[in-house]
Amino acid sequence: MISGGIDSPVAAYVMAEAGADVVLLHMDNTPYEDGRSLENVKELAQQLRQATGQEMPLYSAMHGPSQARIGETCETRYQCVMCKRTMQRTAKELAGRLGCSGVVMGDSLGQVASQTLRNIRAENVGLDFPVLRPLIGYDKLEIEEIAKSIGTYEISIRPAVGCTIVPKGPVTEAELPKIRAFDISSDIGAIVSASADSAVRIS
């Protein structure tokens, strides 16, 4: 999974250097971000190809409708956890179609609210698919150093509108019974299928 930020391109690079063949998936958060994020992702993908020598096909899937559904049916403070839960399930669905063996995330433990250990557990419960987090123990400076060395840092820090649906007080210790209830209220299976069906290769 790749966003326009600093961490996820570095995670893709680290996995490629470890010998994994990487396919990139960007979750298009329109209308909760502007088009600059997608353009930045395309450039990041190209830079990663140069840094690794891999083909790294880039796919994009719609995520805005998923975000809207989560916002309508779940507690506001659970928006980020349910967002990442939906993204990972979409990635799992696409991985199955493409013959991939796992999902790679750019998470670094505790860096943001959705990356606490309790929230990571909640995001993955019932997923039944490998989720690799090669940067989990890195601090921000270590990640930035790698980004600078592979040429992705300057692209990642370009101005772009971030996610505008992030709640003011996101949960940091998600409760599993609530996660399961929100799966039902949002009909997560349906929104994941729709998101995966929308995925197209863009470069």
N, C-alpha and C positions, 0 to 999 in steps of 0.2 A: 504494500500500500504506500502511495506517495502523495504528499501534499506539497504545497509551495513553500513549506517551512524548512528549517535547517536540519532537523533530526532524521526524517524519513529517507531522504536521499543518502545520508550517511549510513543508515541501516542497510539499505539496498547495496551500497558499496561494500560494506563489511561482509555481507553474506556472499556477494560475488567473489570477493577475495578468498573466502573460505571454501570456494568451489561450487557454490550453488548457481544454477541457471535461473536468472531472475526475470519474471514478468511483472510489469508495473501496472498498478490499478489506481487511478485517481477518482475519488468520489466528488462529483460536481455538485457543489453546495448551492448553486443558483436556486432561488433569488437571495440567499442569505450571505452571498459574497459577490464580488464583482468579477468581471471576465479576466482581470489581470492574473488571478491565481492560476487559471488554466494555461495561460500563455507562459507563465513562469515554469509551470510543471513541464511543458513541452521542451523548454530550454534545459531544464534540469535533466530530463531524460536523455537529451542529446549529449550533455556533458558527462553523464554517467556512462554512456556508450563509449565515449572517448577515453574515459578513465579506466574502464574495465575491459574493453575490447569485446564486450558482449552485445548481442542484438537488442536485448531488453525491449521487447514490444510494449507499447504504452496503450492501455485501455482507459476509457472514461465511462463511468456509470452515473446516472442521475441519483442524487441524494436529497435534493431539496424537498420532493414530495414525502420522503421518509421523515425528514425533520419536521415538516408540517404536521404529519400524522402523530408523531411522538408528542409534539407540543399540544395537540388537541386532546390526547387521551392519557397522558402521564403527568405525574407531579412535575412542576416546573424545575425543581432542583435536581431532578433525575434526567434532565435533557441530555447532558453530555455523556453520561454512562449509557443511556439507551441509544444515543447516536453511535457511539463506538461499538456497542453490541450489534447494532444493525449493520454497520460497515463491515465488521468482521464476518458476520453471517453471509453478507453479500459476497465478500471475498471468497469465503468457503464455497459458495454456490458456483462462482465463476471458476474457481480453481478446479472443481470437479469437471467442469465442461472442457477445460483446457489441459487437463491431465497434470495439474500441479499438486505438490505433496504437502503444502503448508502455507501459512500466511505469515508475512514478516511485518512487524510494526516498529515504529521508531521510538517507542516508549522508553523513558528514563525515569526510574522510580522516584516518585514524589515531586517531579518537576512541575506538574500542573495538577489540578483537582482530580481529573479523570485517571491519573496515573498513580494513585495510592494503591497499596497492595489490596485493600478491601475492594476497591473499585475494579481493579484488574480482575480479581476473582469473579466479581459480579458480571463483568463484561463477557467472561468466558464460560460461565456455568452452562452446561448442557451443549456446548458447541461441538464436542467430540471431533476435534480436528486440531492438528498442531498449530500453535501460534508462537512464532519465534520473536524474541525481543533482544537482539544482539547488543543494544545500547543500555540495557536495564541498569547496569551498575556504573555507567559513565556519568561524569558530571558535565555541566554545560560547556565548560572551557575545553574539555577533551573532545567533545563532539564538534565544537567550532573549529578546533585545530585540524581535525580530519577534513571537515568541509572546505576549509581554506586550501588544504593540500591537494584536493581533487578538483577544485574549481567550481564548487557548487555554492559556496558561501555568499558570494556577491549576488548571485541570482536569487537566493533565498531571502535576502534582506531587502530586496526591492519593495517599494511601497505597494500595498494591496489591501483591500478591505477584508479584514478577517471575518470570522463567523459572527453574524449579527443576532443569532438566536441564543447565544450563550447566556444562561441565567446569572443574576447578580450573586446568588449564594448557592453554587453547585454543591451537591452532596459529596462528601469525602469518604464516607463509610456506608456504602450502599448496602441495603438489607435484601437478602436473597428472596424472601417471600414477596417483597414489593416488586422485584425484578420479574419474578414469575407472573405476578398479577398484571404487570404492564405488558408483558409479552402477549397476554390474552387481550387486554383492552385495546392495544394498538394493532392487533392481528399481525404480529411481526413476520409470520411466515409469508403472508401476502405481500407486505411491503418489500421484503427481501427478494421475493421472486420477481416483482416488478422492476426492482432496481437492477438485479442481475440480467434480466431480459433486455434492459436498456443499454447494456455495456457494448461499446463499439471500440474497435482499434482505431486510434487517431494518429499514431506514428510508429 
